[in-house]
Amino acid sequence: MKQPAKASLMCVLMAGALCCAAATAGETGAAAAPATAAAPATAAAPADDSAAQAIAPELKTLDGILSALYGTISGAAGAPRDWERLRSLFAHDGRMVVHGANKNGEVTTRVLSVSEYISRVTPVFAKEGFYESELARSTDTFGQIAHVFSTYESRRAPDEAKPFQRGMNSIQLVNDGQRWWIQSLVWQAETEKYPLPERYLKGKH
């Protein structure tokens, strides 16, 4: 599947720049992103008691937290995103990981904190509309952990007939007895070499 001529969000995140420069294999976002305070490696719990007493209903179900995830990053060009809402979906040490080939065809992995992700996509969202929606979902749970394969479609406008990109979000979540937290989110865009399997294109199971 060919990508559009303009820089895609995937390129921005892989390269750490709007020009889609080649990323170094194995390099983490902490090394290449603008300096940010390191997130403490603590348990996935609210920072204070007041937060614990005001758990949004959307965080208590997998449907709710995934809907919030897609809804938070989507919007028109220049439209402000609710970044505090996005942060609230993730555990304190949660990570967002983009995996795939750069412009040279090298497979690389970029690991980002939520703050680093926000720093990278904010300039893109200021200039371009970005709407990501869930096409299908496959879920496995055990006890208080869950893994979700969430097939996504990306568009520049909500009424575009054809997405400019599709791919897979691999989302690991934990439940503290009160709500779900995203512990990590790894995604890879669909390509001609790696098309999405048919079983991940329909329904929720």
MDTraj code that builds the backbone (N, CA, C; nanometers):
import mdtraj as md
import numpy as np

residues = "MET LYS GLN PRO ALA LYS ALA SER LEU MET CYS VAL LEU MET ALA GLY ALA LEU CYS CYS ALA ALA ALA THR ALA GLY GLU THR GLY ALA ALA ALA ALA PRO ALA THR ALA ALA ALA PRO ALA THR ALA ALA ALA PRO ALA ASP ASP SER ALA ALA GLN ALA ILE ALA PRO GLU LEU LYS THR LEU ASP GLY ILE LEU SER ALA LEU TYR GLY THR ILE SER GLY ALA ALA GLY ALA PRO ARG ASP TRP GLU ARG LEU ARG SER LEU PHE ALA HIS ASP GLY ARG MET VAL VAL HIS GLY ALA ASN LYS ASN GLY GLU VAL THR THR ARG VAL LEU SER VAL SER GLU TYR ILE SER ARG VAL THR PRO VAL PHE ALA LYS GLU GLY PHE TYR GLU SER GLU LEU ALA ARG SER THR ASP THR PHE GLY GLN ILE ALA HIS VAL PHE SER THR TYR GLU SER ARG ARG ALA PRO ASP GLU ALA LYS PRO PHE GLN ARG GLY MET ASN SER ILE GLN LEU VAL ASN ASP GLY GLN ARG TRP TRP ILE GLN SER LEU VAL TRP GLN ALA GLU THR GLU LYS TYR PRO LEU PRO GLU ARG TYR LEU LYS GLY LYS HIS".split()
xyz = np.array([
    [0.0843, -0.1175, 0.0000],
    [0.0000, 0.0000, 0.0000],
    [0.0882, 0.1230, 0.0000],
    [0.0803, 0.2064, -0.1009],
    [0.1655, 0.3225, -0.1114],
    [0.1210, 0.4305, -0.0138],
    [0.2188, 0.5021, 0.0435],
    [0.1915, 0.6109, 0.1344],
    [0.1818, 0.7407, 0.0562],
    [0.1140, 0.8446, 0.1087],
    [0.1010, 0.9711, 0.0389],
    [0.2349, 1.0412, 0.0287],
    [0.2440, 1.1372, -0.0654],
    [0.3686, 1.2062, -0.0881],
    [0.4092, 1.2873, 0.0333],
    [0.3116, 1.3486, 0.1035],
    [0.3445, 1.4293, 0.2208],
    [0.3864, 1.3382, 0.3351],
    [0.4607, 1.3947, 0.4273],
    [0.5104, 1.3165, 0.5400],
    [0.3941, 1.2609, 0.6202],
    [0.3973, 1.1325, 0.6506],
    [0.2928, 1.0709, 0.7300],
    [0.3307, 1.0783, 0.8764],
    [0.2314, 1.0589, 0.9638],
    [0.2577, 1.0591, 1.1064],
    [0.3552, 0.9491, 1.1416],
    [0.3454, 0.8346, 1.0719],
    [0.4377, 0.7248, 1.0955],
    [0.5809, 0.7706, 1.0734],
    [0.6059, 0.8445, 0.9631],
    [0.7402, 0.8924, 0.9322],
    [0.7899, 0.9887, 1.0384],
    [0.7028, 1.0774, 1.0798],
    [0.7410, 1.1756, 1.1810],
    [0.7884, 1.1067, 1.3074],
    [0.7137, 1.0055, 1.3508],
    [0.7475, 0.9385, 1.4751],
    [0.8693, 0.8489, 1.4602],
    [0.8842, 0.7854, 1.3456],
    [1.0004, 0.6997, 1.3252],
    [1.1276, 0.7817, 1.3189],
    [1.1202, 0.8969, 1.2546],
    [1.2410, 0.9744, 1.2306],
    [1.2656, 1.0819, 1.3339],
    [1.1626, 1.1246, 1.4027],
    [1.1789, 1.2303, 1.5001],
    [1.1876, 1.3675, 1.4368],
    [1.1476, 1.3805, 1.3083],
    [1.1502, 1.5096, 1.2391],
    [1.0479, 1.5057, 1.1290],
    [0.9987, 1.6230, 1.0833],
    [0.8940, 1.6292, 0.9830],
    [0.9415, 1.5860, 0.8458],
    [1.0728, 1.5767, 0.8255],
    [1.1253, 1.5397, 0.6933],
    [1.1403, 1.3907, 0.6772],
    [1.1019, 1.3107, 0.7758],
    [1.1142, 1.1648, 0.7692],
    [1.2592, 1.1216, 0.7527],
    [1.3515, 1.1823, 0.8252],
    [1.4913, 1.1408, 0.8212],
    [1.5037, 1.0018, 0.8796],
    [1.6064, 0.9281, 0.8409],
    [1.6221, 0.7894, 0.8822],
    [1.6468, 0.7809, 1.0315],
    [1.5736, 0.6884, 1.0985],
    [1.5935, 0.6672, 1.2408],
    [1.6971, 0.5585, 1.2596],
    [1.7672, 0.5607, 1.3730],
    [1.8672, 0.4593, 1.4015],
    [1.8016, 0.3407, 1.4676],
    [1.8325, 0.2209, 1.4190],
    [1.7715, 0.1003, 1.4734],
    [1.8063, 0.0869, 1.6201],
    [1.7036, 0.0576, 1.7006],
    [1.7227, 0.0378, 1.8424],
    [1.7259, 0.1659, 1.9232],
    [1.7246, 0.2834, 1.8582],
    [1.7285, 0.4105, 1.9305],
    [1.5955, 0.4350, 1.9979],
    [1.5975, 0.4850, 2.1197],
    [1.4731, 0.5123, 2.1909],
    [1.4362, 0.6570, 2.1773],
    [1.3076, 0.6856, 2.1995],
    [1.2614, 0.8230, 2.1921],
    [1.3270, 0.9103, 2.2980],
    [1.3608, 0.8542, 2.4140],
    [1.4211, 0.9342, 2.5192],
    [1.5541, 0.9919, 2.4756],
    [1.6242, 0.9228, 2.3856],
    [1.7543, 0.9701, 2.3426],
    [1.7434, 1.0779, 2.2369],
    [1.6383, 1.0730, 2.1546],
    [1.6293, 1.1631, 2.0410],
    [1.5264, 1.2731, 2.0581],
    [1.4327, 1.2566, 2.1505],
    [1.3245, 1.3530, 2.1659],
    [1.3704, 1.4724, 2.2472],
    [1.2932, 1.5842, 2.2422],
    [1.3239, 1.6992, 2.3269],
    [1.3288, 1.6577, 2.4728],
    [1.4152, 1.7219, 2.5492],
    [1.4356, 1.6830, 2.6877],
    [1.3069, 1.6944, 2.7668],
    [1.2724, 1.5875, 2.8362],
    [1.1548, 1.5868, 2.9232],
    [1.1909, 1.5169, 3.0521],
    [1.1160, 1.5434, 3.1562],
    [1.1421, 1.4781, 3.2835],
    [1.1072, 1.3322, 3.2729],
    [1.1958, 1.2466, 3.3256],
    [1.1741, 1.1028, 3.3178],
    [1.0553, 1.0645, 3.4036],
    [0.9713, 0.9758, 3.3510],
    [0.8548, 0.9302, 3.4265],
    [0.8993, 0.8287, 3.5293],
    [0.8584, 0.8399, 3.6540],
    [0.8989, 0.7442, 3.7563],
    [0.8410, 0.6075, 3.7295],
    [0.9215, 0.5052, 3.7559],
    [0.8776, 0.3681, 3.7324],
    [0.7991, 0.3205, 3.8524],
    [0.6786, 0.3684, 3.8659],
    [0.5940, 0.3339, 3.9788],
    [0.4758, 0.2526, 3.9317],
    [0.3999, 0.2020, 4.0251],
    [0.2833, 0.1221, 3.9898],
    [0.1807, 0.2084, 3.9183],
    [0.0942, 0.1436, 3.8427],
    [-0.0074, 0.2149, 3.7655],
    [-0.1199, 0.2579, 3.8577],
    [-0.0965, 0.3642, 3.9323],
    [-0.1969, 0.4155, 4.0254],
    [-0.2045, 0.5660, 4.0114],
    [-0.3187, 0.6266, 4.0396],
    [-0.3319, 0.7716, 4.0317],
    [-0.2304, 0.8405, 4.1215],
    [-0.1932, 0.9656, 4.0874],
    [-0.0908, 1.0379, 4.1611],
    [-0.1401, 1.0817, 4.2988],
    [-0.2709, 1.0979, 4.3170],
    [-0.3219, 1.1419, 4.4459],
    [-0.4608, 1.0852, 4.4701],
    [-0.5069, 1.0998, 4.5951],
    [-0.6357, 1.0426, 4.6333],
    [-0.7516, 1.1054, 4.5581],
    [-0.7415, 1.2362, 4.5281],
    [-0.8513, 1.3028, 4.4592],
    [-0.8720, 1.2436, 4.3209],
    [-0.7611, 1.2055, 4.2531],
    [-0.7732, 1.1428, 4.1216],
    [-0.8418, 1.0076, 4.1342],
    [-0.8095, 0.9345, 4.2416],
    [-0.8685, 0.8021, 4.2611],
    [-1.0183, 0.8115, 4.2832],
    [-1.0647, 0.9241, 4.3392],
    [-1.2061, 0.9398, 4.3691],
    [-1.2861, 0.9905, 4.2492],
    [-1.2173, 1.0252, 4.1423],
    [-1.2855, 1.0826, 4.0263],
    [-1.2497, 1.0064, 3.8995],
    [-1.2654, 0.8766, 3.9032],
    [-1.2326, 0.7932, 3.7880],
    [-1.3419, 0.8080, 3.6829],
    [-1.3027, 0.8497, 3.5640],
    [-1.3995, 0.8660, 3.4561],
    [-1.4584, 0.7302, 3.4187],
    [-1.5887, 0.7225, 3.3945],
    [-1.6520, 0.5953, 3.3590],
    [-1.5872, 0.5279, 3.2383],
    [-1.5355, 0.6082, 3.1431],
    [-1.4753, 0.5515, 3.0219],
    [-1.3518, 0.4678, 3.0521],
    [-1.2902, 0.4890, 3.1689],
    [-1.1681, 0.4171, 3.2039],
    [-1.1952, 0.2821, 3.2688],
    [-1.3220, 0.2533, 3.2950],
    [-1.3557, 0.1304, 3.3656],
    [-1.3813, 0.0123, 3.2725],
    [-1.3870, 0.0377, 3.1415],
    [-1.4094, -0.0700, 3.0446],
    [-1.3076, -0.0593, 2.9325],
    [-1.2814, -0.1720, 2.8682],
    [-1.1902, -0.1705, 2.7536],
    [-1.2490, -0.0893, 2.6388],
    [-1.3787, -0.1043, 2.6157],
    [-1.4443, -0.0244, 2.5118],
    [-1.4247, 0.1244, 2.5378],
    [-1.4426, 0.1644, 2.6631],
    [-1.4341, 0.3056, 2.6977],
    [-1.2954, 0.3627, 2.6822],
    [-1.1936, 0.2909, 2.7294],
    [-1.0591, 0.3458, 2.7245],
    [-1.0053, 0.3473, 2.5811],
    [-1.0446, 0.2493, 2.4987],
    [-1.0003, 0.2497, 2.3596],
    [-1.0701, 0.3599, 2.2807],
    [-1.1969, 0.3821, 2.3081],
    [-1.2678, 0.4914, 2.2436],
    [-1.2044, 0.6246, 2.2802],
    [-1.1649, 0.6398, 2.4068],
    [-1.0988, 0.7626, 2.4510],
    [-0.9635, 0.7793, 2.3826],
    [-0.8905, 0.6708, 2.3661],
    [-0.7603, 0.6768, 2.3005],
    [-0.7731, 0.7302, 2.1589],
    [-0.8610, 0.6718, 2.0790],
    [-0.8790, 0.7163, 1.9408],
    [-0.9358, 0.8581, 1.9351],
    [-1.0290, 0.8868, 2.0232],
    [-1.0919, 1.0179, 2.0206],
    [-0.9974, 1.1302, 2.0572],
    [-0.9041, 1.1037, 2.1481],
    [-0.8147, 1.2078, 2.1958],
    [-0.7157, 1.2533, 2.0898],
    [-0.6656, 1.1618, 2.0080],
    [-0.5638, 1.1997, 1.9095],
    [-0.6252, 1.2489, 1.7789],
    [-0.7551, 1.2376, 1.7631],
    [-0.8207, 1.2745, 1.6374],
    [-0.8729, 1.4176, 1.6418],
    [-0.8665, 1.4851, 1.5258],
    [-0.9200, 1.6200, 1.5187],
    [-0.8759, 1.6926, 1.3938],
    [-0.9350, 1.8094, 1.3703],
    [-0.9026, 1.8903, 1.2525],
    [-0.7663, 1.9566, 1.2688],
    [-0.7115, 2.0044, 1.1583],
    [-0.5843, 2.0759, 1.1619],
    [-0.5953, 2.1967, 1.2542],
    [-0.5019, 2.2073, 1.3475],
    [-0.5011, 2.3196, 1.4400],
    [-0.5943, 2.3058, 1.5582],
    [-0.6795, 2.2041, 1.5580],
    [-0.7713, 2.1857, 1.6708],
    [-0.6937, 2.1358, 1.7920],
    [-0.7128, 2.1966, 1.9084],
    [-0.6395, 2.1523, 2.0275],
    [-0.6829, 2.0128, 2.0695],
    [-0.5864, 1.9342, 2.1107],
    [-0.6152, 1.8014, 2.1641],
    [-0.6134, 1.8090, 2.3166],
    [-0.6886, 1.7204, 2.3795],
    [-0.6908, 1.7145, 2.5256],
    [-0.5788, 1.6211, 2.5716],
    [-0.4585, 1.6781, 2.5810],
    [-0.3430, 1.5951, 2.6123],
    [-0.3469, 1.5419, 2.7549],
    [-0.4075, 1.6137, 2.8474],
    [-0.4184, 1.5618, 2.9835],
    [-0.5078, 1.4381, 2.9863],
    [-0.6082, 1.4373, 2.9018],
    [-0.6927, 1.3186, 2.8913],
    [-0.6112, 1.2017, 2.8381],
    [-0.5272, 1.2259, 2.7367],
    [-0.4432, 1.1196, 2.6839],
    [-0.3507, 1.0658, 2.7927],
    [-0.2882, 1.1557, 2.8676],
    [-0.1986, 1.1118, 2.9751],
    [-0.2726, 1.0271, 3.0780],
    [-0.3983, 1.0610, 3.1028],
    [-0.4751, 0.9897, 3.2044],
    [-0.5061, 0.8458, 3.1654],
    [-0.4917, 0.8129, 3.0381],
    [-0.5202, 0.6775, 2.9927],
    [-0.4050, 0.5811, 3.0213],
    [-0.2845, 0.6375, 3.0380],
    [-0.1639, 0.5557, 3.0487],
    [-0.1149, 0.5445, 3.1929],
    [-0.0527, 0.4305, 3.2226],
    [0.0184, 0.4150, 3.3489],
    [0.1320, 0.5166, 3.3538],
    [0.1807, 0.5459, 3.4742],
    [0.2853, 0.6465, 3.4893],
    [0.4068, 0.6161, 3.4032],
    [0.4410, 0.4888, 3.3914],
    [0.5572, 0.4503, 3.3114],
    [0.5148, 0.3931, 3.1761],
    [0.3930, 0.4259, 3.1324],
    [0.3430, 0.3754, 3.0045],
    [0.4239, 0.4285, 2.8868],
    [0.4292, 0.3500, 2.7817],
    [0.5081, 0.3863, 2.6649],
    [0.4269, 0.3698, 2.5367],
    [0.4640, 0.4506, 2.4359],
    [0.4055, 0.4426, 2.3024],
    [0.5199, 0.4082, 2.2076],
    [0.5057, 0.2986, 2.1356],
    [0.6166, 0.2446, 2.0574],
    [0.5749, 0.2301, 1.9118],
    [0.6482, 0.2965, 1.8219],
    [0.6206, 0.2844, 1.6792],
    [0.7282, 0.1961, 1.6171],
    [0.6839, 0.0965, 1.5415],
    [0.7743, -0.0021, 1.4833],
    [0.7455, -0.0133, 1.3342],
    [0.8498, -0.0138, 1.2537],
    [0.8300, -0.0266, 1.1095],
    [0.9527, 0.0162, 1.0326],
    [0.9392, 0.0201, 0.9008],
    [1.0509, 0.0539, 0.8141],
    [1.0604, 0.2043, 0.7926],
    [1.1833, 0.2584, 0.7928],
    [1.2032, 0.3980, 0.7593],
    [1.2168, 0.4123, 0.6077],
    [1.2512, 0.5319, 0.5599],
    [1.2544, 0.5555, 0.4157],
    [1.3629, 0.4747, 0.3455],
    [1.4608, 0.4259, 0.4220],
    [1.5670, 0.3437, 0.3640],
    [1.5335, 0.1946, 0.3681],
    [1.4150, 0.1632, 0.4192],
    [1.3744, 0.0241, 0.4254],
    [1.4248, -0.0498, 0.5475],
    [1.4906, 0.0218, 0.6390],
    [1.5424, -0.0410, 0.7597],
    [1.4325, -0.0472, 0.8655],
    [1.4153, -0.1628, 0.9273],
    [1.3136, -0.1785, 1.0311],
    [1.3677, -0.1230, 1.1614],
    [1.2959, -0.0266, 1.2175],
    [1.3405, 0.0398, 1.3397],
    [1.2284, 0.0455, 1.4413],
    [1.2661, 0.0691, 1.5655],
    [1.1706, 0.0829, 1.6745],
    [1.1987, 0.2129, 1.7481],
    [1.0955, 0.2922, 1.7696],
    [1.1095, 0.4173, 1.8439],
    [1.0186, 0.4106, 1.9664],
    [1.0792, 0.4189, 2.0850],
    [1.0058, 0.4110, 2.2107],
    [0.9884, 0.5512, 2.2668],
    [0.8640, 0.5879, 2.2951],
    [0.8324, 0.7226, 2.3408],
    [0.7531, 0.7198, 2.4705],
    [0.7804, 0.8139, 2.5579],
    [0.6884, 0.8392, 2.6676],
    [0.5682, 0.9120, 2.6080],
    [0.4625, 0.9241, 2.6843],
    [0.3452, 0.9947, 2.6340],
    [0.3806, 1.1408, 2.6047],
    [0.4608, 1.2020, 2.6902],
    [0.5008, 1.3415, 2.6694],
    [0.5842, 1.3567, 2.5422],
    [0.6699, 1.2613, 2.5144],
    [0.7515, 1.2661, 2.3928],
    [0.6647, 1.2500, 2.2685],
    [0.5654, 1.1618, 2.2777],
    [0.4712, 1.1478, 2.1669],
    [0.4006, 1.2796, 2.1401],
    [0.3532, 1.3441, 2.2456],
    [0.2828, 1.4717, 2.2311],
    [0.3731, 1.5757, 2.1659],
    [0.4989, 1.5817, 2.2086],
    [0.5928, 1.6791, 2.1514],
    [0.6121, 1.6577, 2.0023],
    [0.6115, 1.5324, 1.9596],
    [0.6372, 1.5022, 1.8188],
    [0.5162, 1.5273, 1.7297],
    [0.3968, 1.4956, 1.7779],
    [0.2803, 1.5061, 1.6901],
    [0.2151, 1.6441, 1.6928],
    [0.2410, 1.7237, 1.7955],
    [0.1772, 1.8551, 1.8046],
    [0.2031, 1.9412, 1.6810],
    [0.3278, 1.9524, 1.6292],
    [0.3497, 2.0321, 1.5081],
    [0.2762, 1.9764, 1.3865],
    [0.2625, 1.8448, 1.3798],
    [0.1914, 1.7821, 1.2678],
    [0.0427, 1.8144, 1.2749],
    [-0.0148, 1.7974, 1.3930],
    [-0.1574, 1.8223, 1.4100],
    [-0.1926, 1.9699, 1.3926],
    [-0.0949, 2.0581, 1.4117],
    [-0.1197, 2.2003, 1.3917],
    [-0.1410, 2.2325, 1.2439],
    [-0.0867, 2.1496, 1.1552],
    [-0.0919, 2.1763, 1.0114],
    [-0.1854, 2.0827, 0.9353],
    [-0.2083, 1.9634, 0.9895],
    [-0.2838, 1.8620, 0.9166],
    [-0.3934, 1.8012, 1.0038],
    [-0.5068, 1.7743, 0.9431],
    [-0.6101, 1.7002, 1.0123],
    [-0.5665, 1.5562, 1.0291],
    [-0.6077, 1.4946, 1.1378],
    [-0.5732, 1.3549, 1.1624],
    [-0.6870, 1.2900, 1.2385],
    [-0.7464, 1.1895, 1.1758],
    [-0.8569, 1.1168, 1.2369],
    [-0.8257, 0.9680, 1.2306],
    [-0.8108, 0.9076, 1.3470],
    [-0.7842, 0.7644, 1.3514],
    [-0.9039, 0.6943, 1.4129],
    [-0.9477, 0.5877, 1.3497],
    [-1.0641, 0.5137, 1.3974],
    [-1.0329, 0.3655, 1.3994],
    [-1.1083, 0.2947, 1.4807],
    [-1.0894, 0.1503, 1.4943],
    [-1.1734, 0.0766, 1.3907],
    [-1.1088, -0.0101, 1.3152],
    [-1.1770, -0.0895, 1.2131],
    [-1.2219, -0.2240, 1.2690],
    [-1.1388, -0.2849, 1.3519],
    [-1.1703, -0.4164, 1.4085],
    [-1.0869, -0.4349, 1.5351],
    [-1.1246, -0.5360, 1.6147],
    [-1.0534, -0.5591, 1.7408],
    [-1.0520, -0.7062, 1.7775],
    [-0.9391, -0.7523, 1.8284],
    [-0.9249, -0.8866, 1.8819],
    [-0.8680, -0.8751, 2.0226],
    [-0.9392, -0.9314, 2.1221],
    [-0.9029, -0.9109, 2.2619],
    [-0.8798, -1.0428, 2.3333],
    [-0.7740, -1.0471, 2.4141],
    [-0.7473, -1.1594, 2.5037],
    [-0.7292, -1.1044, 2.6442],
    [-0.7927, -1.1672, 2.7416],
    [-0.7798, -1.1227, 2.8798],
    [-0.7495, -1.2403, 2.9715],
    [-0.6826, -1.2095, 3.0815],
    [-0.6599, -1.3061, 3.1889],
    [-0.6477, -1.2272, 3.3178],
    [-0.7277, -1.2643, 3.4176],
    [-0.7212, -1.1922, 3.5431],
    [-0.7438, -1.0436, 3.5203],
    [-0.6432, -0.9641, 3.5556],
    [-0.6538, -0.8188, 3.5429],
    [-0.5583, -0.7627, 3.4374],
    [-0.5261, -0.8448, 3.3391],
    [-0.4456, -0.7970, 3.2273],
    [-0.5192, -0.8257, 3.0969],
    [-0.4904, -0.7451, 2.9964],
    [-0.5550, -0.7621, 2.8661],
    [-0.4581, -0.7251, 2.7554],
    [-0.4726, -0.7943, 2.6442],
    [-0.3997, -0.7571, 2.5230],
    [-0.5014, -0.7375, 2.4114],
    [-0.4898, -0.6245, 2.3432],
    [-0.5835, -0.5912, 2.2370],
    [-0.5074, -0.5664, 2.1077],
    [-0.5454, -0.6369, 2.0011],
    [-0.5034, -0.6037, 1.8659],
    [-0.6147, -0.5175, 1.8073],
    [-0.5881, -0.3900, 1.7892],
    [-0.6885, -0.2958, 1.7408],
    [-0.6464, -0.2448, 1.6034],
    [-0.7174, -0.2872, 1.5014],
    [-0.6866, -0.2460, 1.3647],
    [-0.7348, -0.1028, 1.3438],
    [-0.6454, -0.0167, 1.2943],
    [-0.6815, 0.1243, 1.2803],
    [-0.6799, 0.1701, 1.1343],
    [-0.7545, 0.2772, 1.1102],
    [-0.7528, 0.3482, 0.9830],
    [-0.7279, 0.4961, 1.0120],
    [-0.6435, 0.5596, 0.9304],
    [-0.6111, 0.7014, 0.9494],
    [-0.6558, 0.7823, 0.8293],
    [-0.7199, 0.8961, 0.8572],
    [-0.7679, 0.9859, 0.7524],
    [-0.7300, 1.1289, 0.7870],
    [-0.7250, 1.2152, 0.6851],
    [-0.7000, 1.3574, 0.7064],
    [-0.8297, 1.4328, 0.7391],
    [-0.9424, 1.3731, 0.7020],
    [-1.0728, 1.4313, 0.7312],
    [-1.1692, 1.3160, 0.7594],
    [-1.2668, 1.3358, 0.8477],
    [-1.3552, 1.2254, 0.8858],
    [-1.4409, 1.1725, 0.7721],
    [-1.4618, 1.2549, 0.6666],
    [-1.5468, 1.2113, 0.5560],
    [-1.4682, 1.1587, 0.4366],
    [-1.3376, 1.1416, 0.4501],
    [-1.2590, 1.0834, 0.3408],
    [-1.3019, 0.9396, 0.3172],
    [-1.3250, 0.9066, 0.1911],
    [-1.3725, 0.7722, 0.1588],
    [-1.2661, 0.6657, 0.1878],
    [-1.1404, 0.6983, 0.1607],
    [-1.0330, 0.6001, 0.1743],
    [-0.9276, 0.6491, 0.2716],
    [-0.8879, 0.5651, 0.3678],
    [-0.7831, 0.6069, 0.4621],
    [-0.6479, 0.6162, 0.3913],
    [-0.5644, 0.7098, 0.4366],
    [-0.4306, 0.7182, 0.3787],
    [-0.3379, 0.6151, 0.4404],
    [-0.3817, 0.5561, 0.5512],
    [-0.2986, 0.4553, 0.6169],
    [-0.3851, 0.3634, 0.7025],
    [-0.3451, 0.2371, 0.7073],
    [-0.4056, 0.1429, 0.8002],
    [-0.2914, 0.0743, 0.8755],
    [-0.3250, 0.0112, 0.9858],
    [-0.2220, -0.0591, 1.0599],
    [-0.2794, -0.1282, 1.1816],
    [-0.1884, -0.1713, 1.2684],
    [-0.2278, -0.2454, 1.3871],
    [-0.1730, -0.1795, 1.5125],
    [-0.2619, -0.1556, 1.6089],
    [-0.2227, -0.1144, 1.7424],
    [-0.2231, -0.2374, 1.8327],
    [-0.1082, -0.2681, 1.8908],
    [-0.0987, -0.3749, 1.9890],
    [-0.0942, -0.3084, 2.1256],
    [-0.2012, -0.3279, 2.2038],
    [-0.2180, -0.2520, 2.3276],
    [-0.2216, -0.3474, 2.4469],
    [-0.1336, -0.3223, 2.5428],
    [-0.1298, -0.4004, 2.6654],
    [-0.1884, -0.3152, 2.7780],
    [-0.2846, -0.3712, 2.8504],
    [-0.3536, -0.2973, 2.9565],
    [-0.3538, -0.3757, 3.0866],
    [-0.3587, -0.3021, 3.1980],
    [-0.3703, -0.3631, 3.3308],
    [-0.4842, -0.2953, 3.4049],
    [-0.5454, -0.3701, 3.4941],
    [-0.6565, -0.3185, 3.5734],
    [-0.6179, -0.3242, 3.7212],
    [-0.6300, -0.2106, 3.7916],
    [-0.5914, -0.2044, 3.9324],
    [-0.7076, -0.2333, 4.0266],
    [-0.8165, -0.2840, 3.9723],
    [-0.9356, -0.3107, 4.0524],
    [-1.0365, -0.1977, 4.0460],
    [-0.9940, -0.0825, 3.9960],
    [-1.0814, 0.0327, 3.9824],
    [-1.1016, 0.0732, 3.8360],
    [-0.9967, 0.0573, 3.7553],
    [-1.0015, 0.1054, 3.6172],
    [-0.8907, 0.0386, 3.5360],
    [-0.8975, 0.0571, 3.4034],
    [-0.7937, 0.0088, 3.3133],
    [-0.6886, 0.1169, 3.2916],
    [-0.5644, 0.0736, 3.2738],
    [-0.4523, 0.1601, 3.2382],
    [-0.3833, 0.1008, 3.1153],
    [-0.3462, 0.1845, 3.0213],
    [-0.2641, 0.1386, 2.9097],
    [-0.1198, 0.1348, 2.9573],
    [-0.0616, 0.0169, 2.9572],
    [0.0772, 0.0013, 2.9988],
    [0.1730, 0.0261, 2.8819],
    [0.1338, -0.0215, 2.7651],
    [0.2145, 0.0048, 2.6457],
    [0.1276, -0.0059, 2.5219],
    [0.1673, 0.0698, 2.4214],
    [0.0972, 0.0695, 2.2931],
    [0.2040, 0.0614, 2.1842],
    [0.2016, -0.0461, 2.1076],
    [0.2965, -0.0660, 1.9979],
    [0.2177, -0.0685, 1.8683],
    [0.2612, 0.0103, 1.7690],
    [0.1880, 0.0069, 1.6430],
    [0.2797, -0.0027, 1.5229],
    [0.2249, -0.0603, 1.4178],
    [0.2952, -0.0754, 1.2904],
    [0.1966, -0.0522, 1.1776],
    [0.2373, 0.0272, 1.0789],
    [0.1516, 0.0569, 0.9647],
    [0.1535, -0.0582, 0.8643],
    [0.0424, -0.0742, 0.7969],
    [0.0329, -0.1725, 0.6902],
    [0.1173, -0.1285, 0.5703],
    [0.1829, -0.2234, 0.5051],
    [0.2599, -0.1969, 0.3840],
    [0.2290, -0.3051, 0.2808],
    [0.2820, -0.2876, 0.1608],
    [0.2631, -0.3906, 0.0588],
    [0.3272, -0.5214, 0.1027],
    [0.4390, -0.5119, 0.1727],
    [0.5081, -0.6319, 0.2194],
    [0.4344, -0.6976, 0.3346],
    [0.3716, -0.6135, 0.4188],
    [0.2999, -0.6655, 0.5349],
    [0.1559, -0.6156, 0.5337],
    [0.0704, -0.6764, 0.4512],
    [-0.0716, -0.6388, 0.4508],
    [-0.1411, -0.6927, 0.5752],
    [-0.2481, -0.6263, 0.6150],
    [-0.3232, -0.6725, 0.7306],
    [-0.3934, -0.8045, 0.6990],
    [-0.3815, -0.9047, 0.7864],
    [-0.4519, -1.0319, 0.7645],
    [-0.6035, -1.0112, 0.7677],
    [-0.6733, -1.0903, 0.6922],
    [-0.8185, -1.0787, 0.6816],
    [-0.8863, -1.0916, 0.8175],
    [-0.8313, -1.1751, 0.9060],
    [-0.8948, -1.1977, 1.0365],
    [-0.8918, -1.0734, 1.1252],
    [-0.8082, -0.9755, 1.0919],
    [-0.8003, -0.8526, 1.1707],
    [-0.8689, -0.7346, 1.1039],
    [-0.9585, -0.7640, 1.0081],
    [-1.0256, -0.6571, 0.9345],
    [-1.1740, -0.6459, 0.9635],
    [-1.2282, -0.7404, 1.0414],
    [-1.3707, -0.7390, 1.0648],
    [-1.4041, -0.7729, 1.2094],
    [-1.5009, -0.7015, 1.2643],
    [-1.5620, -0.7368, 1.3928],
    [-1.4757, -0.7155, 1.5147],
    [-1.5341, -0.7506, 1.6273],
    [-1.4657, -0.7459, 1.7559],
    [-1.4821, -0.8809, 1.8231],
    [-1.3710, -0.9403, 1.8601],
    [-1.3777, -1.0744, 1.9187],
    [-1.2632, -1.0948, 2.0173],
])
top = md.Topology()
chain = top.add_chain()
for i, resn in enumerate(residues, 1):
    res = top.add_residue(resn, chain, resSeq=i)
    for name in ("N", "CA", "C"):
        top.add_atom(name, md.element.get_by_symbol(name[0]), res)
traj = md.Trajectory(xyz[None], top)
